[in-house]
Structure formats: structure tokens, C-alpha cells
Amino acid sequence: MEANEAAIREKRKNCVSRELIIALPDSYKAVVMWDTMFDPDERVLCLYINEELSSLFLSVSELRYETLPLGVKNDDGSYKFEKAEDTEKKRPYPNGREWTESVIKRPLRKQNSFREKILNIYGGCCAVCDISEKSLLRAAHIIDVAKGGSDNVNNGICLCVNHEVAFDKGLLIIHEDYSVTSEVNIGIKSLKIKLPIDPRMYPLSSNLTKKKINLCRAYNYM
């Protein structure tokens, strides 16, 4: 039941009907007849339930597979499984706590290089306020790389931590003419962002437009 609920929760390829599992006796043990790796992040188990349901499939992560109880088939056809306390020791979290696994795939990018360029062309200062402490500055992408944005400097603005979060959430709007607006008090020091000396390094107005459209879709405003 636990492994099957995890498969449903983690949106894996194969799972078993909840109703079928609930209908089984509490002491029932489903046996893995064979298993295979169809994906590096997923192992598919072929379960034996009974003669009518002998080919049910369940997908689990490799880590969860390693925590399943081991069993030995006796000469009379019955199975002897390891004790529950031994199985519990193999779990990644103690005290019977459940867990969820997921695989997050992000575009690989040279973040350090992008950060250095952005901080340099903005003079090591937030474009919205006076913060110049390097550890508090971020090279904020206008269009996130995961959504098709580039690591080109025209897709970045130097912002402090607070203003980066505000920019991402739409609390701070940077318009196509580089003016800034906000309906809350978030420490804006100027009516326009501070721009790089070289106009070729300016943020792309088209990206700022896309940013506002994306915010409108995400937060249903503007």
C-alpha cells in the first residue's frame, strides 16, 4: 500500500488499484516475481497477487525498492519475509515516516559567469536601491532559463535579494521604458532602474514585456 501510494503521488508510470489493495487481508504479502529498470529513475516490479491477477505492475524508485522487505520461498510454496523492524532500518526516514521522491531537471548554465557579468556592468549595486553588498546581490534573469530565457546579459538585471523576489512575484514591475512601479513599499529609490553605462548591455524591452505577460498569466492581474 505504501509503495503504491508513493507511485500515485509521484506520478509514476505504473500503479495498482487502491480498491484491490484494500480488499486484500492485512497479513497478505504480494510477491515481486521479477523487476526491470526501464528508466534510470524508476524500477518496474511485476507483482504476483493471485492466479487471476498475476501480472500487475508497480513503478518505484530505486531507493524505495531497496527498502522493500526481503523474502525466502519455502519448499511448500509459502514465503517467509524479514521482520518489520529490519525493514524499518532500511528506510531513509525513521519512525515510520513516509517520503516523496522526485527528479528535477533544470537547464545547465554557467551561472557564475552570468552573475559576474551582470554585477560588473551594474557597478556591483542593485538597480533599484542602494544595496552594494555582494553577498546580497543577485543576477536576476528577466525570462527564466527554464522558460526559454538566455544567459545573455540583456536578459539580466542586478537586484538585491529582496527586489529579486519582488520582481519574480510581480510586486516590483520593471516596464519597457525601465521605469519601476510597485503597489507596496519595497524600498524603491528611483522612478527608473539604474542602467549599465553601455546601452548595448541594457535589458531587452521585449523581455520585460514577456515578463509582464507571464506574471499576468501566473497571478491573474495587470
C-alpha positions as CSV (number, residue, x, y, z in Angstrom):
1,M,0.0,0.0,0.0
2,E,2.8,2.4,0.9
3,A,4.8,1.8,-2.2
4,N,1.6,2.1,-4.4
5,E,0.5,5.4,-2.8
6,A,4.0,6.7,-3.5
7,A,3.7,5.7,-7.1
8,I,0.4,7.6,-7.4
9,R,1.8,10.6,-5.5
10,E,4.9,10.7,-7.6
11,K,3.0,10.2,-10.9
12,R,4.9,7.1,-11.9
13,K,4.1,5.0,-14.9
14,N,2.6,2.0,-13.2
15,C,0.4,1.6,-10.1
16,V,-2.2,-0.8,-8.7
17,S,-5.8,-0.1,-8.0
18,R,-6.3,1.2,-4.4
19,E,-9.5,-0.8,-4.2
20,L,-7.7,-4.1,-5.0
21,I,-5.1,-3.5,-2.3
22,I,-7.7,-2.5,0.3
23,A,-9.7,-5.7,-0.4
24,L,-6.6,-7.9,0.4
25,P,-6.2,-9.2,4.0
26,D,-3.9,-7.1,6.2
27,S,-1.5,-10.0,6.5
28,Y,-1.3,-10.6,2.7
29,K,2.1,-10.3,1.1
30,A,2.4,-9.5,-2.6
31,V,5.4,-11.1,-4.2
32,V,7.7,-9.5,-6.8
33,M,8.1,-12.1,-9.5
34,W,10.6,-10.1,-11.5
35,D,11.7,-6.5,-11.9
36,T,13.5,-4.4,-14.5
37,M,14.8,-0.9,-15.0
38,F,13.0,0.9,-17.9
39,D,14.3,4.3,-16.7
40,P,17.3,5.3,-14.7
41,D,15.0,6.8,-12.1
42,E,12.4,4.1,-12.0
43,R,12.2,0.3,-11.4
44,V,9.2,-1.6,-12.6
45,L,8.0,-4.5,-10.4
46,C,5.9,-7.4,-11.7
47,L,3.7,-8.5,-8.8
48,Y,2.0,-11.8,-8.1
49,I,-1.3,-11.3,-6.3
50,N,-3.2,-14.4,-7.2
51,E,-3.8,-16.6,-10.2
52,E,-6.3,-14.2,-11.8
53,L,-4.1,-11.1,-11.1
54,S,-0.6,-12.5,-11.8
55,S,0.8,-9.7,-13.9
56,L,0.2,-6.4,-12.1
57,F,2.9,-3.8,-12.4
58,L,4.2,-1.2,-10.0
59,S,6.8,1.5,-10.5
60,V,9.1,2.5,-7.7
61,S,12.3,4.5,-7.3
62,E,15.5,2.6,-6.8
63,L,15.7,3.9,-3.2
64,R,12.2,2.6,-2.3
65,Y,12.9,-0.7,-4.0
66,E,15.9,-1.2,-1.7
67,T,13.7,-0.7,1.4
68,L,11.1,-3.4,0.4
69,P,11.2,-6.5,2.7
70,L,13.2,-9.4,1.5
71,G,11.6,-12.9,1.5
72,V,12.5,-16.5,1.0
73,K,10.3,-19.1,-0.7
74,N,9.9,-22.3,1.3
75,D,9.7,-25.8,-0.1
76,D,5.9,-25.8,0.4
77,G,5.5,-22.7,-1.7
78,S,5.0,-20.3,1.2
79,Y,7.2,-17.3,1.8
80,K,9.0,-16.1,4.8
81,F,9.6,-12.3,5.0
82,E,12.1,-10.4,7.1
83,K,10.7,-8.8,10.2
84,A,9.1,-5.3,10.1
85,E,11.8,-3.8,12.3
86,D,14.5,-5.0,9.9
87,T,12.7,-3.3,7.0
88,E,12.2,-0.1,9.0
89,K,16.0,0.2,9.5
90,K,16.5,0.4,5.7
91,R,14.1,3.4,5.3
92,P,15.7,6.8,4.7
93,Y,13.4,8.4,7.3
94,P,12.9,7.0,10.8
95,N,9.7,6.4,12.9
96,G,7.6,5.1,10.1
97,R,7.6,8.5,8.3
98,E,6.7,8.4,4.6
99,W,8.6,10.3,2.0
100,T,8.2,11.5,-1.6
101,E,10.9,11.4,-4.3
102,S,11.1,13.5,-7.4
103,V,13.6,14.1,-10.2
104,I,14.1,17.8,-11.0
105,K,15.7,18.6,-14.4
106,R,16.9,22.1,-15.0
107,P,18.9,23.6,-17.9
108,L,22.6,23.6,-17.2
109,R,24.0,27.0,-17.4
110,K,27.2,28.9,-16.4
111,Q,25.6,30.8,-13.6
112,N,28.8,32.1,-12.1
113,S,29.9,33.6,-15.4
114,F,26.4,35.2,-15.8
115,R,26.5,36.6,-12.3
116,E,29.9,38.1,-12.7
117,K,29.0,39.9,-15.9
118,I,25.7,41.3,-14.5
119,L,27.2,42.5,-11.3
120,N,30.1,44.1,-13.2
121,I,28.0,46.0,-15.7
122,Y,25.7,47.3,-13.0
123,G,28.6,48.5,-10.9
124,G,28.1,46.0,-8.1
125,C,24.9,47.7,-7.0
126,C,21.2,46.8,-7.0
127,A,19.5,48.6,-10.0
128,V,16.5,49.6,-7.8
129,C,18.1,50.5,-4.4
130,D,21.5,51.4,-2.9
131,I,22.5,47.9,-1.7
132,S,26.0,47.1,-2.9
133,E,26.9,44.2,-0.5
134,K,27.9,41.5,-3.0
135,S,26.5,38.6,-0.9
136,L,23.1,40.3,-1.1
137,L,23.1,40.9,-4.8
138,R,21.6,38.5,-7.4
139,A,21.9,38.3,-11.2
140,A,18.2,38.1,-11.9
141,H,17.0,36.7,-15.2
142,I,14.2,38.6,-16.7
143,I,12.9,35.5,-18.5
144,D,13.9,32.4,-16.6
145,V,16.2,30.0,-18.4
146,A,13.8,27.1,-17.8
147,K,11.2,29.1,-19.7
148,G,13.4,29.8,-22.7
149,G,15.4,32.7,-21.4
150,S,19.1,33.1,-22.2
151,D,22.2,33.8,-20.2
152,N,22.8,36.8,-22.3
153,V,23.4,40.0,-20.2
154,N,20.4,41.6,-22.0
155,N,18.3,39.1,-20.1
156,G,19.6,40.0,-16.7
157,I,19.4,42.8,-14.1
158,C,21.4,43.2,-10.9
159,L,19.0,43.2,-8.0
160,C,19.3,42.7,-4.3
161,V,17.7,39.6,-2.7
162,N,14.5,41.4,-1.7
163,H,14.0,43.1,-5.0
164,E,14.7,39.9,-6.9
165,V,12.0,38.1,-5.0
166,A,9.7,41.1,-5.6
167,F,10.5,41.1,-9.3
168,D,9.8,37.4,-9.6
169,K,6.4,37.7,-7.8
170,G,5.3,40.8,-9.6
171,L,5.4,43.0,-6.5
172,L,8.0,45.0,-8.5
173,I,7.3,45.8,-12.1
174,I,10.1,47.0,-14.4
175,H,8.5,48.4,-17.6
176,E,9.8,48.6,-21.1
177,D,11.0,52.2,-20.6
178,Y,12.9,51.0,-17.5
179,S,10.5,52.8,-15.1
180,V,9.7,50.9,-12.0
181,T,6.4,50.6,-10.1
182,S,5.1,48.8,-7.1
183,E,1.8,48.9,-5.1
184,V,3.7,48.1,-1.9
185,N,6.6,49.8,-0.1
186,I,9.6,47.8,-1.0
187,G,12.4,50.4,-0.9
188,I,12.4,51.7,-4.4
189,K,14.9,54.6,-4.6
190,S,14.2,55.9,-8.1
191,L,11.5,56.1,-10.7
192,K,13.7,54.2,-13.1
193,I,16.3,51.4,-12.7
194,K,19.9,52.3,-12.8
195,L,21.2,51.1,-16.2
196,P,24.6,50.0,-17.4
197,I,26.9,52.6,-19.0
198,D,26.9,50.8,-22.3
199,P,23.5,50.9,-24.0
200,R,24.2,47.6,-25.6
201,M,24.0,46.0,-22.2
202,Y,20.5,47.4,-21.4
203,P,17.8,44.8,-20.6
204,L,15.8,43.9,-23.7
205,S,12.4,45.7,-23.6
206,S,10.8,42.7,-25.3
207,N,11.9,40.5,-22.4
208,L,10.4,42.9,-19.9
209,T,7.1,42.8,-21.9
210,K,7.2,39.0,-21.8
211,K,7.9,39.1,-18.1
212,K,4.7,41.1,-17.5
213,I,2.6,38.8,-19.7
214,N,3.9,35.8,-17.8
215,L,3.1,37.5,-14.5
216,C,-0.4,38.2,-15.7
217,R,-1.0,34.6,-16.6
218,A,0.6,33.3,-13.3
219,Y,-1.1,35.7,-10.9
220,N,-4.1,36.8,-12.9
221,Y,-3.5,40.5,-12.7
222,M,-2.1,43.6,-14.5
